[in-house]
Amino acid sequence: MYVITADQVGSRREADRVPEVLTLLASLRPARANPFERTAGDEIQGVTTDPADVLAVVGSLVRAERWRVGIGIGPVDLPLPDSPRAGRGPAFIAARTAVREAHPSPGQLAVRMGTTPGLDSSSREVRERHTRYAESALLLYARLLRARTPEGWEVTDLLAAGASQKEAAAHLGISASAVSQRVRRSGWFEQAGAEALVCHHLSVADGRTDP
């Protein structure tokens, strides 16, 4: 299971952005477990069983800016309560540790593995290693997104919605070559590889996929 905890950076100096980002996250995709909720103050939390959900949430929070993200991987107490605020288990503890340890990180993101009872030392070492890999891949993914210009987002949003580059050019009223340049500069092709890498490491870290 994956528990994602995020808090607003500089919330004491800025307006409360929690309602805005909760609306954003609710629109991403069907929740696999719990939707995101405000847990305390400027903090939000959600739970999912799908690595792709983790990727989508991190990407949205990076784009929204001013959010610090901690991801906990591991078991949770079942049945899962209706609200993540009532959730218990190693993944919740790991997410709390991760968001705290994300504070000094330039990337404002950390991934930690919770204790999984019954794991032998070899399996534990593999999962811990892929947890570190997942964090590194997510930090690189976040950096790619932060470097994207507004013009790059215009094009990649259209491509993500299924448009071709020709259709994107017609929609934006620019030439096909201009779209091609924006696509290259946006890191669009690199993004697909980064997403596959992140999902693989998250999956292995949770014991869902062989390394």
KAVEN-V31374 format. One record per backbone hydrogen bond with DSSP energy under -0.5 kcal/mol. CO is the residue of the C=O (numbers start at 1). NH is the residue of the N-H. If there is no record, write none. Layout:
# KAVEN-V31374
co-><CO | CO>
nh-><NH | NH>
This chain:
# KAVEN-V31374
co-><1 | 2 | 2 | 3 | 3 | 4 | 5 | 6 | 7 | 8 | 10 | 10 | 17 | 18 | 19 | 20 | 21 | 22 | 23 | 24 | 25 | 34 | 37 | 40 | 42 | 43 | 43 | 44 | 45 | 46 | 47 | 47 | 48 | 50 | 50 | 51 | 52 | 53 | 54 | 55 | 56 | 57 | 58 | 59 | 60 | 61 | 66 | 68 | 69 | 70 | 71 | 72 | 73 | 75 | 83 | 84 | 88 | 89 | 89 | 90 | 91 | 92 | 93 | 94 | 95 | 96 | 97 | 98 | 100 | 102 | 105 | 108 | 110 | 112 | 115 | 116 | 120 | 121 | 122 | 123 | 124 | 125 | 126 | 127 | 128 | 129 | 130 | 131 | 132 | 133 | 134 | 135 | 136 | 137 | 138 | 139 | 140 | 141 | 142 | 143 | 145 | 149 | 150 | 151 | 152 | 153 | 154 | 155 | 156 | 157 | 158 | 159 | 164 | 165 | 166 | 167 | 168 | 169 | 169 | 175 | 176 | 177 | 178 | 179 | 180 | 181 | 182 | 183 | 183 | 184 | 187 | 188 | 189 | 190 | 191 | 192 | 193 | 194 | 195 | 196 | 197 | 198 | 199 | 200 | 201 | 202 | 203 | 203 | 204>
nh-><74 | 4 | 48 | 5 | 72 | 46 | 70 | 44 | 68 | 11 | 13 | 14 | 21 | 22 | 23 | 24 | 25 | 26 | 27 | 27 | 28 | 47 | 45 | 43 | 8 | 39 | 40 | 6 | 37 | 4 | 33 | 34 | 2 | 53 | 54 | 55 | 56 | 57 | 58 | 59 | 60 | 61 | 62 | 63 | 64 | 65 | 9 | 7 | 110 | 5 | 112 | 3 | 114 | 91 | 86 | 87 | 77 | 92 | 93 | 94 | 95 | 96 | 97 | 98 | 99 | 100 | 101 | 102 | 103 | 105 | 108 | 69 | 71 | 73 | 117 | 119 | 124 | 125 | 126 | 127 | 128 | 129 | 130 | 131 | 132 | 133 | 134 | 135 | 136 | 137 | 138 | 139 | 140 | 141 | 142 | 143 | 144 | 145 | 146 | 147 | 148 | 153 | 154 | 155 | 156 | 157 | 158 | 159 | 160 | 161 | 163 | 162 | 168 | 169 | 170 | 171 | 172 | 173 | 174 | 179 | 180 | 181 | 182 | 183 | 184 | 185 | 186 | 187 | 188 | 187 | 191 | 192 | 193 | 194 | 195 | 196 | 197 | 198 | 199 | 200 | 201 | 202 | 203 | 204 | 205 | 206 | 208 | 209 | 207>
